[in-house]
Amino acid sequence: MNYKGIITIQPGKRGGQPTIRGMRITVYDVLKMLASGMSEKKILSDFPELTKKDIKAVLSYASEREHALTIANHETTPRSKHFSQAS
C-alpha cells in the first residue's frame, strides 16, 4: 500500500512524529492501540476521523520503516565470526 499522502511529518505537529493526514493522531498512537488488542472496528468507532485506509497506511509505514532499520542494522553491524574450539 502506498502510504504517502496519508502519513505526514510536520516539524511543529506532535514533535515531528509521523501523523495521519496531518491530524494529531500519530502512527505510534494507532500502533499502540492495535498492539493493546483494540480492533480496527473499535479504533474507527473511537476515532471517526480515521478510515480503514489510514490504518492500513500506518501498518504499511511501520513495516517499511522496520525493514529499512533492519537493513541499515545489517549493513553497519560487523558479521560475527564463528570459531570452532578444540575440545
Secondary structure, DSSP 8 states (H G I E B T S, - for coil): ---BTTEEE-TTSGGG-EEETTSS-BHHHHHHHHHTT--HHHHHHH-TT--HHHHHHHHHHHHHHHHHHHHHHHHHS----------
